[in-house]
Amino acid sequence: MGSRKVLEGTVVGDAMDKTIEVMVSTHMAHRLYKKMVKRRKKYSAHDETNKAKVNDRVRIIESKPYSKRKRFELLEIVK
């Protein structure tokens, strides 16, 4: 079994119970033009204690499926 993915992003939603929405930004080179392009993706993550709030910088880790879209859980609040 391999290691689990760890991602860092910003909380953009915390309205649901025990769930946060995390926006993860990455920079990658365009395949043809080689220009650096920003990619953003939103992940739903499990937050058991409802600690994380909007605009917090957090680390999430890949985990067992909690629901249809929730495949990550809160690892730590960075800032």
PDB file of N, CA, C and O in Angstrom:
ATOM      1  N   MET A   1       0.834  -1.175   0.000  1.00  0.00           N
ATOM      2  CA  MET A   1       0.000   0.000   0.000  1.00  0.00           C
ATOM      3  C   MET A   1       0.885   1.246   0.000  1.00  0.00           C
ATOM      4  O   MET A   1       1.814   1.335   0.803  1.00  0.00           O
ATOM      5  N   GLY A   2       0.616   2.209  -0.885  1.00  0.00           N
ATOM      6  CA  GLY A   2       1.427   3.409  -1.004  1.00  0.00           C
ATOM      7  C   GLY A   2       1.086   4.454   0.034  1.00  0.00           C
ATOM      8  O   GLY A   2       0.181   4.275   0.849  1.00  0.00           O
ATOM      9  N   SER A   3       1.821   5.546  -0.008  1.00  0.00           N
ATOM     10  CA  SER A   3       1.547   6.621   0.941  1.00  0.00           C
ATOM     11  C   SER A   3       0.331   7.419   0.478  1.00  0.00           C
ATOM     12  O   SER A   3      -0.018   7.413  -0.703  1.00  0.00           O
ATOM     13  N   ARG A   4      -0.307   8.104   1.424  1.00  0.00           N
ATOM     14  CA  ARG A   4      -1.509   8.866   1.119  1.00  0.00           C
ATOM     15  C   ARG A   4      -1.144  10.282   0.696  1.00  0.00           C
ATOM     16  O   ARG A   4      -0.173  10.850   1.196  1.00  0.00           O
ATOM     17  N   LYS A   5      -1.921  10.859  -0.227  1.00  0.00           N
ATOM     18  CA  LYS A   5      -1.680  12.212  -0.703  1.00  0.00           C
ATOM     19  C   LYS A   5      -1.936  13.218   0.407  1.00  0.00           C
ATOM     20  O   LYS A   5      -2.913  13.108   1.148  1.00  0.00           O
ATOM     21  N   VAL A   6      -1.056  14.189   0.512  1.00  0.00           N
ATOM     22  CA  VAL A   6      -1.248  15.302   1.432  1.00  0.00           C
ATOM     23  C   VAL A   6      -1.280  16.571   0.595  1.00  0.00           C
ATOM     24  O   VAL A   6      -0.347  16.836  -0.164  1.00  0.00           O
ATOM     25  N   LEU A   7      -2.352  17.366   0.726  1.00  0.00           N
ATOM     26  CA  LEU A   7      -2.525  18.595  -0.031  1.00  0.00           C
ATOM     27  C   LEU A   7      -2.672  19.767   0.924  1.00  0.00           C
ATOM     28  O   LEU A   7      -3.153  19.607   2.046  1.00  0.00           O
ATOM     29  N   GLU A   8      -2.258  20.948   0.475  1.00  0.00           N
ATOM     30  CA  GLU A   8      -2.402  22.152   1.284  1.00  0.00           C
ATOM     31  C   GLU A   8      -3.228  23.155   0.512  1.00  0.00           C
ATOM     32  O   GLU A   8      -2.995  23.381  -0.676  1.00  0.00           O
ATOM     33  N   GLY A   9      -4.199  23.762   1.187  1.00  0.00           N
ATOM     34  CA  GLY A   9      -5.065  24.715   0.520  1.00  0.00           C
ATOM     35  C   GLY A   9      -5.763  25.631   1.511  1.00  0.00           C
ATOM     36  O   GLY A   9      -5.464  25.628   2.705  1.00  0.00           O
ATOM     37  N   THR A  10      -6.711  26.423   0.983  1.00  0.00           N
ATOM     38  CA  THR A  10      -7.445  27.392   1.773  1.00  0.00           C
ATOM     39  C   THR A  10      -8.893  26.958   1.907  1.00  0.00           C
ATOM     40  O   THR A  10      -9.500  26.508   0.935  1.00  0.00           O
ATOM     41  N   VAL A  11      -9.452  27.089   3.103  1.00  0.00           N
ATOM     42  CA  VAL A  11     -10.848  26.735   3.329  1.00  0.00           C
ATOM     43  C   VAL A  11     -11.730  27.809   2.688  1.00  0.00           C
ATOM     44  O   VAL A  11     -11.602  28.993   2.999  1.00  0.00           O
ATOM     45  N   VAL A  12     -12.631  27.383   1.784  1.00  0.00           N
ATOM     46  CA  VAL A  12     -13.541  28.320   1.132  1.00  0.00           C
ATOM     47  C   VAL A  12     -14.983  28.104   1.562  1.00  0.00           C
ATOM     48  O   VAL A  12     -15.857  28.899   1.217  1.00  0.00           O
ATOM     49  N   GLY A  13     -15.243  27.031   2.316  1.00  0.00           N
ATOM     50  CA  GLY A  13     -16.597  26.796   2.807  1.00  0.00           C
ATOM     51  C   GLY A  13     -16.586  25.935   4.051  1.00  0.00           C
ATOM     52  O   GLY A  13     -15.863  24.942   4.130  1.00  0.00           O
ATOM     53  N   ASP A  14     -17.406  26.330   5.035  1.00  0.00           N
ATOM     54  CA  ASP A  14     -17.511  25.547   6.262  1.00  0.00           C
ATOM     55  C   ASP A  14     -18.957  25.466   6.762  1.00  0.00           C
ATOM     56  O   ASP A  14     -19.190  25.242   7.950  1.00  0.00           O
ATOM     57  N   ALA A  15     -19.916  25.646   5.871  1.00  0.00           N
ATOM     58  CA  ALA A  15     -21.324  25.706   6.261  1.00  0.00           C
ATOM     59  C   ALA A  15     -21.889  24.340   6.656  1.00  0.00           C
ATOM     60  O   ALA A  15     -22.838  24.265   7.436  1.00  0.00           O
ATOM     61  N   MET A  16     -21.315  23.270   6.125  1.00  0.00           N
ATOM     62  CA  MET A  16     -21.830  21.934   6.414  1.00  0.00           C
ATOM     63  C   MET A  16     -21.276  21.414   7.737  1.00  0.00           C
ATOM     64  O   MET A  16     -20.219  21.853   8.191  1.00  0.00           O
ATOM     65  N   ASP A  17     -21.991  20.479   8.349  1.00  0.00           N
ATOM     66  CA  ASP A  17     -21.549  19.895   9.615  1.00  0.00           C
ATOM     67  C   ASP A  17     -20.455  18.868   9.351  1.00  0.00           C
ATOM     68  O   ASP A  17     -20.642  17.951   8.552  1.00  0.00           O
ATOM     69  N   LYS A  18     -19.309  19.021  10.023  1.00  0.00           N
ATOM     70  CA  LYS A  18     -18.165  18.113   9.924  1.00  0.00           C
ATOM     71  C   LYS A  18     -17.565  18.032   8.525  1.00  0.00           C
ATOM     72  O   LYS A  18     -16.910  17.044   8.193  1.00  0.00           O
ATOM     73  N   THR A  19     -17.777  19.057   7.698  1.00  0.00           N
ATOM     74  CA  THR A  19     -17.241  19.076   6.339  1.00  0.00           C
ATOM     75  C   THR A  19     -16.722  20.467   6.007  1.00  0.00           C
ATOM     76  O   THR A  19     -17.334  21.473   6.367  1.00  0.00           O
ATOM     77  N   ILE A  20     -15.587  20.514   5.318  1.00  0.00           N
ATOM     78  CA  ILE A  20     -15.056  21.778   4.819  1.00  0.00           C
ATOM     79  C   ILE A  20     -14.767  21.637   3.327  1.00  0.00           C
ATOM     80  O   ILE A  20     -14.497  20.543   2.833  1.00  0.00           O
ATOM     81  N   GLU A  21     -14.828  22.758   2.625  1.00  0.00           N
ATOM     82  CA  GLU A  21     -14.454  22.814   1.219  1.00  0.00           C
ATOM     83  C   GLU A  21     -13.086  23.480   1.156  1.00  0.00           C
ATOM     84  O   GLU A  21     -12.910  24.586   1.665  1.00  0.00           O
ATOM     85  N   VAL A  22     -12.115  22.811   0.532  1.00  0.00           N
ATOM     86  CA  VAL A  22     -10.744  23.314   0.478  1.00  0.00           C
ATOM     87  C   VAL A  22     -10.351  23.555  -0.975  1.00  0.00           C
ATOM     88  O   VAL A  22     -10.475  22.666  -1.817  1.00  0.00           O
ATOM     89  N   MET A  23      -9.872  24.778  -1.262  1.00  0.00           N
ATOM     90  CA  MET A  23      -9.395  25.132  -2.595  1.00  0.00           C
ATOM     91  C   MET A  23      -7.888  24.930  -2.643  1.00  0.00           C
ATOM     92  O   MET A  23      -7.148  25.577  -1.902  1.00  0.00           O
ATOM     93  N   VAL A  24      -7.429  24.026  -3.518  1.00  0.00           N
ATOM     94  CA  VAL A  24      -6.002  23.725  -3.656  1.00  0.00           C
ATOM     95  C   VAL A  24      -5.520  24.296  -4.988  1.00  0.00           C
ATOM     96  O   VAL A  24      -6.068  23.974  -6.042  1.00  0.00           O
ATOM     97  N   SER A  25      -4.493  25.143  -4.935  1.00  0.00           N
ATOM     98  CA  SER A  25      -3.920  25.753  -6.141  1.00  0.00           C
ATOM     99  C   SER A  25      -2.582  25.114  -6.459  1.00  0.00           C
ATOM    100  O   SER A  25      -1.767  24.887  -5.565  1.00  0.00           O
ATOM    101  N   THR A  26      -2.355  24.825  -7.734  1.00  0.00           N
ATOM    102  CA  THR A  26      -1.068  24.310  -8.184  1.00  0.00           C
ATOM    103  C   THR A  26      -0.632  25.083  -9.421  1.00  0.00           C
ATOM    104  O   THR A  26      -1.468  25.596 -10.165  1.00  0.00           O
ATOM    105  N   HIS A  27       0.666  25.166  -9.637  1.00  0.00           N
ATOM    106  CA  HIS A  27       1.217  25.794 -10.830  1.00  0.00           C
ATOM    107  C   HIS A  27       1.838  24.702 -11.689  1.00  0.00           C
ATOM    108  O   HIS A  27       2.566  23.844 -11.190  1.00  0.00           O
ATOM    109  N   MET A  28       1.546  24.741 -12.979  1.00  0.00           N
ATOM    110  CA  MET A  28       2.118  23.762 -13.896  1.00  0.00           C
ATOM    111  C   MET A  28       2.425  24.445 -15.215  1.00  0.00           C
ATOM    112  O   MET A  28       1.835  25.477 -15.538  1.00  0.00           O
ATOM    113  N   ALA A  29       3.340  23.876 -15.975  1.00  0.00           N
ATOM    114  CA  ALA A  29       3.693  24.434 -17.280  1.00  0.00           C
ATOM    115  C   ALA A  29       2.695  23.944 -18.328  1.00  0.00           C
ATOM    116  O   ALA A  29       2.330  22.769 -18.349  1.00  0.00           O
ATOM    117  N   HIS A  30       2.260  24.857 -19.196  1.00  0.00           N
ATOM    118  CA  HIS A  30       1.380  24.493 -20.297  1.00  0.00           C
ATOM    119  C   HIS A  30       2.134  23.543 -21.230  1.00  0.00           C
ATOM    120  O   HIS A  30       3.318  23.738 -21.502  1.00  0.00           O
ATOM    121  N   ARG A  31       1.436  22.512 -21.717  1.00  0.00           N
ATOM    122  CA  ARG A  31       2.128  21.485 -22.511  1.00  0.00           C
ATOM    123  C   ARG A  31       2.753  22.027 -23.784  1.00  0.00           C
ATOM    124  O   ARG A  31       3.861  21.630 -24.145  1.00  0.00           O
ATOM    125  N   LEU A  32       2.065  22.922 -24.467  1.00  0.00           N
ATOM    126  CA  LEU A  32       2.566  23.432 -25.732  1.00  0.00           C
ATOM    127  C   LEU A  32       3.400  24.708 -25.558  1.00  0.00           C
ATOM    128  O   LEU A  32       4.492  24.825 -26.114  1.00  0.00           O
ATOM    129  N   TYR A  33       2.873  25.661 -24.781  1.00  0.00           N
ATOM    130  CA  TYR A  33       3.494  26.980 -24.711  1.00  0.00           C
ATOM    131  C   TYR A  33       4.476  27.146 -23.559  1.00  0.00           C
ATOM    132  O   TYR A  33       5.182  28.151 -23.491  1.00  0.00           O
ATOM    133  N   LYS A  34       4.529  26.179 -22.658  1.00  0.00           N
ATOM    134  CA  LYS A  34       5.470  26.163 -21.531  1.00  0.00           C
ATOM    135  C   LYS A  34       5.289  27.333 -20.562  1.00  0.00           C
ATOM    136  O   LYS A  34       6.155  27.570 -19.720  1.00  0.00           O
ATOM    137  N   LYS A  35       4.186  28.060 -20.665  1.00  0.00           N
ATOM    138  CA  LYS A  35       3.897  29.144 -19.738  1.00  0.00           C
ATOM    139  C   LYS A  35       3.340  28.547 -18.442  1.00  0.00           C
ATOM    140  O   LYS A  35       2.587  27.575 -18.475  1.00  0.00           O
ATOM    141  N   MET A  36       3.717  29.136 -17.304  1.00  0.00           N
ATOM    142  CA  MET A  36       3.199  28.650 -16.026  1.00  0.00           C
ATOM    143  C   MET A  36       1.730  29.041 -15.890  1.00  0.00           C
ATOM    144  O   MET A  36       1.363  30.205 -16.052  1.00  0.00           O
ATOM    145  N   VAL A  37       0.900  28.045 -15.591  1.00  0.00           N
ATOM    146  CA  VAL A  37      -0.544  28.236 -15.494  1.00  0.00           C
ATOM    147  C   VAL A  37      -0.986  27.805 -14.102  1.00  0.00           C
ATOM    148  O   VAL A  37      -0.514  26.796 -13.578  1.00  0.00           O
ATOM    149  N   LYS A  38      -1.904  28.581 -13.501  1.00  0.00           N
ATOM    150  CA  LYS A  38      -2.420  28.230 -12.182  1.00  0.00           C
ATOM    151  C   LYS A  38      -3.649  27.328 -12.347  1.00  0.00           C
ATOM    152  O   LYS A  38      -4.574  27.658 -13.089  1.00  0.00           O
ATOM    153  N   ARG A  39      -3.647  26.205 -11.660  1.00  0.00           N
ATOM    154  CA  ARG A  39      -4.784  25.290 -11.653  1.00  0.00           C
ATOM    155  C   ARG A  39      -5.377  25.288 -10.253  1.00  0.00           C
ATOM    156  O   ARG A  39      -4.643  25.236  -9.267  1.00  0.00           O
ATOM    157  N   ARG A  40      -6.714  25.346 -10.160  1.00  0.00           N
ATOM    158  CA  ARG A  40      -7.370  25.306  -8.859  1.00  0.00           C
ATOM    159  C   ARG A  40      -8.399  24.184  -8.846  1.00  0.00           C
ATOM    160  O   ARG A  40      -9.093  23.951  -9.836  1.00  0.00           O
ATOM    161  N   LYS A  41      -8.490  23.490  -7.712  1.00  0.00           N
ATOM    162  CA  LYS A  41      -9.462  22.419  -7.570  1.00  0.00           C
ATOM    163  C   LYS A  41     -10.003  22.432  -6.149  1.00  0.00           C
ATOM    164  O   LYS A  41      -9.271  22.684  -5.192  1.00  0.00           O
ATOM    165  N   LYS A  42     -11.299  22.155  -6.027  1.00  0.00           N
ATOM    166  CA  LYS A  42     -11.935  22.133  -4.709  1.00  0.00           C
ATOM    167  C   LYS A  42     -12.111  20.699  -4.240  1.00  0.00           C
ATOM    168  O   LYS A  42     -12.544  19.832  -5.000  1.00  0.00           O
ATOM    169  N   TYR A  43     -11.770  20.458  -2.982  1.00  0.00           N
ATOM    170  CA  TYR A  43     -11.937  19.151  -2.360  1.00  0.00           C
ATOM    171  C   TYR A  43     -12.836  19.282  -1.145  1.00  0.00           C
ATOM    172  O   TYR A  43     -12.756  20.268  -0.412  1.00  0.00           O
ATOM    173  N   SER A  44     -13.693  18.292  -0.927  1.00  0.00           N
ATOM    174  CA  SER A  44     -14.468  18.218   0.313  1.00  0.00           C
ATOM    175  C   SER A  44     -13.676  17.365   1.283  1.00  0.00           C
ATOM    176  O   SER A  44     -13.197  16.288   0.927  1.00  0.00           O
ATOM    177  N   ALA A  45     -13.538  17.848   2.514  1.00  0.00           N
ATOM    178  CA  ALA A  45     -12.742  17.137   3.512  1.00  0.00           C
ATOM    179  C   ALA A  45     -13.521  16.998   4.811  1.00  0.00           C
ATOM    180  O   ALA A  45     -14.326  17.861   5.163  1.00  0.00           O
ATOM    181  N   HIS A  46     -13.273  15.909   5.513  1.00  0.00           N
ATOM    182  CA  HIS A  46     -13.939  15.629   6.783  1.00  0.00           C
ATOM    183  C   HIS A  46     -13.234  16.385   7.904  1.00  0.00           C
ATOM    184  O   HIS A  46     -12.016  16.294   8.056  1.00  0.00           O
ATOM    185  N   ASP A  47     -14.009  17.129   8.687  1.00  0.00           N
ATOM    186  CA  ASP A  47     -13.495  17.890   9.828  1.00  0.00           C
ATOM    187  C   ASP A  47     -14.326  17.501  11.049  1.00  0.00           C
ATOM    188  O   ASP A  47     -15.371  18.095  11.316  1.00  0.00           O
ATOM    189  N   GLU A  48     -13.857  16.513  11.775  1.00  0.00           N
ATOM    190  CA  GLU A  48     -14.627  15.905  12.868  1.00  0.00           C
ATOM    191  C   GLU A  48     -15.056  16.906  13.934  1.00  0.00           C
ATOM    192  O   GLU A  48     -16.172  16.822  14.447  1.00  0.00           O
ATOM    193  N   THR A  49     -14.181  17.853  14.272  1.00  0.00           N
ATOM    194  CA  THR A  49     -14.474  18.766  15.386  1.00  0.00           C
ATOM    195  C   THR A  49     -14.936  20.151  14.934  1.00  0.00           C
ATOM    196  O   THR A  49     -15.117  21.031  15.776  1.00  0.00           O
ATOM    197  N   ASN A  50     -15.131  20.371  13.642  1.00  0.00           N
ATOM    198  CA  ASN A  50     -15.546  21.672  13.089  1.00  0.00           C
ATOM    199  C   ASN A  50     -14.604  22.804  13.506  1.00  0.00           C
ATOM    200  O   ASN A  50     -15.064  23.908  13.799  1.00  0.00           O
ATOM    201  N   LYS A  51     -13.291  22.544  13.537  1.00  0.00           N
ATOM    202  CA  LYS A  51     -12.305  23.537  13.960  1.00  0.00           C
ATOM    203  C   LYS A  51     -11.978  24.538  12.856  1.00  0.00           C
ATOM    204  O   LYS A  51     -11.801  25.724  13.135  1.00  0.00           O
ATOM    205  N   ALA A  52     -11.894  24.080  11.613  1.00  0.00           N
ATOM    206  CA  ALA A  52     -11.443  24.940  10.514  1.00  0.00           C
ATOM    207  C   ALA A  52     -12.532  25.930  10.109  1.00  0.00           C
ATOM    208  O   ALA A  52     -13.710  25.581  10.027  1.00  0.00           O
ATOM    209  N   LYS A  53     -12.119  27.158   9.859  1.00  0.00           N
ATOM    210  CA  LYS A  53     -13.032  28.218   9.440  1.00  0.00           C
ATOM    211  C   LYS A  53     -12.593  28.757   8.086  1.00  0.00           C
ATOM    212  O   LYS A  53     -11.487  28.468   7.627  1.00  0.00           O
ATOM    213  N   VAL A  54     -13.455  29.536   7.448  1.00  0.00           N
ATOM    214  CA  VAL A  54     -13.161  30.104   6.130  1.00  0.00           C
ATOM    215  C   VAL A  54     -11.890  30.948   6.202  1.00  0.00           C
ATOM    216  O   VAL A  54     -11.674  31.668   7.177  1.00  0.00           O
ATOM    217  N   ASN A  55     -11.065  30.862   5.187  1.00  0.00           N
ATOM    218  CA  ASN A  55      -9.776  31.555   5.017  1.00  0.00           C
ATOM    219  C   ASN A  55      -8.641  30.949   5.829  1.00  0.00           C
ATOM    220  O   ASN A  55      -7.533  31.484   5.803  1.00  0.00           O
ATOM    221  N   ASP A  56      -8.873  29.850   6.552  1.00  0.00           N
ATOM    222  CA  ASP A  56      -7.780  29.150   7.228  1.00  0.00           C
ATOM    223  C   ASP A  56      -6.959  28.403   6.184  1.00  0.00           C
ATOM    224  O   ASP A  56      -7.497  27.886   5.204  1.00  0.00           O
ATOM    225  N   ARG A  57      -5.639  28.356   6.411  1.00  0.00           N
ATOM    226  CA  ARG A  57      -4.743  27.554   5.564  1.00  0.00           C
ATOM    227  C   ARG A  57      -4.651  26.178   6.222  1.00  0.00           C
ATOM    228  O   ARG A  57      -4.261  26.078   7.385  1.00  0.00           O
ATOM    229  N   VAL A  58      -5.006  25.113   5.493  1.00  0.00           N
ATOM    230  CA  VAL A  58      -5.069  23.776   6.100  1.00  0.00           C
ATOM    231  C   VAL A  58      -4.333  22.744   5.255  1.00  0.00           C
ATOM    232  O   VAL A  58      -4.077  22.952   4.069  1.00  0.00           O
ATOM    233  N   ARG A  59      -4.001  21.631   5.895  1.00  0.00           N
ATOM    234  CA  ARG A  59      -3.443  20.466   5.215  1.00  0.00           C
ATOM    235  C   ARG A  59      -4.472  19.352   5.311  1.00  0.00           C
ATOM    236  O   ARG A  59      -4.999  19.080   6.390  1.00  0.00           O
ATOM    237  N   ILE A  60      -4.762  18.700   4.174  1.00  0.00           N
ATOM    238  CA  ILE A  60      -5.703  17.582   4.158  1.00  0.00           C
ATOM    239  C   ILE A  60      -4.984  16.338   3.661  1.00  0.00           C
ATOM    240  O   ILE A  60      -4.010  16.427   2.914  1.00  0.00           O
ATOM    241  N   ILE A  61      -5.476  15.172   4.086  1.00  0.00           N
ATOM    242  CA  ILE A  61      -4.831  13.908   3.729  1.00  0.00           C
ATOM    243  C   ILE A  61      -5.883  12.962   3.172  1.00  0.00           C
ATOM    244  O   ILE A  61      -7.030  12.946   3.618  1.00  0.00           O
ATOM    245  N   GLU A  62      -5.469  12.180   2.196  1.00  0.00           N
ATOM    246  CA  GLU A  62      -6.343  11.198   1.569  1.00  0.00           C
ATOM    247  C   GLU A  62      -6.787  10.165   2.607  1.00  0.00           C
ATOM    248  O   GLU A  62      -5.989   9.741   3.444  1.00  0.00           O
ATOM    249  N   SER A  63      -8.054   9.764   2.552  1.00  0.00           N
ATOM    250  CA  SER A  63      -8.565   8.827   3.554  1.00  0.00           C
ATOM    251  C   SER A  63      -9.646   7.942   2.941  1.00  0.00           C
ATOM    252  O   SER A  63      -9.886   7.958   1.734  1.00  0.00           O
ATOM    253  N   LYS A  64     -10.280   7.181   3.801  1.00  0.00           N
ATOM    254  CA  LYS A  64     -11.373   6.327   3.347  1.00  0.00           C
ATOM    255  C   LYS A  64     -12.531   7.207   2.890  1.00  0.00           C
ATOM    256  O   LYS A  64     -12.635   8.351   3.334  1.00  0.00           O
ATOM    257  N   PRO A  65     -13.403   6.710   2.020  1.00  0.00           N
ATOM    258  CA  PRO A  65     -14.554   7.510   1.593  1.00  0.00           C
ATOM    259  C   PRO A  65     -15.528   7.745   2.753  1.00  0.00           C
ATOM    260  O   PRO A  65     -16.020   6.797   3.364  1.00  0.00           O
ATOM    261  N   TYR A  66     -15.797   9.018   3.044  1.00  0.00           N
ATOM    262  CA  TYR A  66     -16.779   9.365   4.070  1.00  0.00           C
ATOM    263  C   TYR A  66     -18.167   9.522   3.463  1.00  0.00           C
ATOM    264  O   TYR A  66     -19.172   9.298   4.137  1.00  0.00           O
ATOM    265  N   SER A  67     -18.223   9.909   2.178  1.00  0.00           N
ATOM    266  CA  SER A  67     -19.494  10.081   1.477  1.00  0.00           C
ATOM    267  C   SER A  67     -19.208  10.048  -0.024  1.00  0.00           C
ATOM    268  O   SER A  67     -18.115   9.669  -0.445  1.00  0.00           O
ATOM    269  N   LYS A  68     -20.182  10.442  -0.815  1.00  0.00           N
ATOM    270  CA  LYS A  68     -20.036  10.395  -2.269  1.00  0.00           C
ATOM    271  C   LYS A  68     -18.849  11.239  -2.765  1.00  0.00           C
ATOM    272  O   LYS A  68     -18.113  10.807  -3.652  1.00  0.00           O
ATOM    273  N   ARG A  69     -18.664  12.438  -2.196  1.00  0.00           N
ATOM    274  CA  ARG A  69     -17.610  13.342  -2.665  1.00  0.00           C
ATOM    275  C   ARG A  69     -16.467  13.537  -1.675  1.00  0.00           C
ATOM    276  O   ARG A  69     -15.441  14.117  -2.031  1.00  0.00           O
ATOM    277  N   LYS A  70     -16.622  13.068  -0.452  1.00  0.00           N
ATOM    278  CA  LYS A  70     -15.614  13.309   0.596  1.00  0.00           C
ATOM    279  C   LYS A  70     -14.622  12.160   0.654  1.00  0.00           C
ATOM    280  O   LYS A  70     -14.958  11.054   1.076  1.00  0.00           O
ATOM    281  N   ARG A  71     -13.370  12.441   0.216  1.00  0.00           N
ATOM    282  CA  ARG A  71     -12.324  11.422   0.205  1.00  0.00           C
ATOM    283  C   ARG A  71     -11.076  11.873   0.947  1.00  0.00           C
ATOM    284  O   ARG A  71     -10.050  11.193   0.919  1.00  0.00           O
ATOM    285  N   PHE A  72     -11.162  13.017   1.609  1.00  0.00           N
ATOM    286  CA  PHE A  72     -10.038  13.575   2.356  1.00  0.00           C
ATOM    287  C   PHE A  72     -10.494  13.911   3.768  1.00  0.00           C
ATOM    288  O   PHE A  72     -11.687  14.064   4.031  1.00  0.00           O
ATOM    289  N   GLU A  73      -9.512  14.025   4.685  1.00  0.00           N
ATOM    290  CA  GLU A  73      -9.826  14.484   6.041  1.00  0.00           C
ATOM    291  C   GLU A  73      -8.807  15.532   6.464  1.00  0.00           C
ATOM    292  O   GLU A  73      -7.690  15.575   5.949  1.00  0.00           O
ATOM    293  N   LEU A  74      -9.208  16.374   7.409  1.00  0.00           N
ATOM    294  CA  LEU A  74      -8.358  17.440   7.895  1.00  0.00           C
ATOM    295  C   LEU A  74      -7.185  16.864   8.669  1.00  0.00           C
ATOM    296  O   LEU A  74      -7.374  16.085   9.604  1.00  0.00           O
ATOM    297  N   LEU A  75      -5.974  17.246   8.281  1.00  0.00           N
ATOM    298  CA  LEU A  75      -4.774  16.788   8.979  1.00  0.00           C
ATOM    299  C   LEU A  75      -4.352  17.809  10.027  1.00  0.00           C
ATOM    300  O   LEU A  75      -4.131  17.467  11.189  1.00  0.00           O
ATOM    301  N   GLU A  76      -4.242  19.083   9.598  1.00  0.00           N
ATOM    302  CA  GLU A  76      -3.874  20.145  10.543  1.00  0.00           C
ATOM    303  C   GLU A  76      -4.243  21.503   9.979  1.00  0.00           C
ATOM    304  O   GLU A  76      -4.386  21.672   8.768  1.00  0.00           O
ATOM    305  N   ILE A  77      -4.393  22.462  10.868  1.00  0.00           N
ATOM    306  CA  ILE A  77      -4.596  23.849  10.465  1.00  0.00           C
ATOM    307  C   ILE A  77      -3.229  24.516  10.501  1.00  0.00           C
ATOM    308  O   ILE A  77      -2.600  24.591  11.557  1.00  0.00           O
ATOM    309  N   VAL A  78      -2.770  25.000   9.358  1.00  0.00           N
ATOM    310  CA  VAL A  78      -1.432  25.576   9.250  1.00  0.00           C
ATOM    311  C   VAL A  78      -1.425  27.011   9.767  1.00  0.00           C
ATOM    312  O   VAL A  78      -0.525  27.406  10.509  1.00  0.00           O
ATOM    313  N   LYS A  79      -2.441  27.796   9.369  1.00  0.00           N
ATOM    314  CA  LYS A  79      -2.465  29.206   9.742  1.00  0.00           C
ATOM    315  C   LYS A  79      -3.893  29.673   9.860  1.00  0.00           C
ATOM    316  O   LYS A  79      -4.138  30.840  10.167  1.00  0.00           O
TER     317      LYS A  79
END
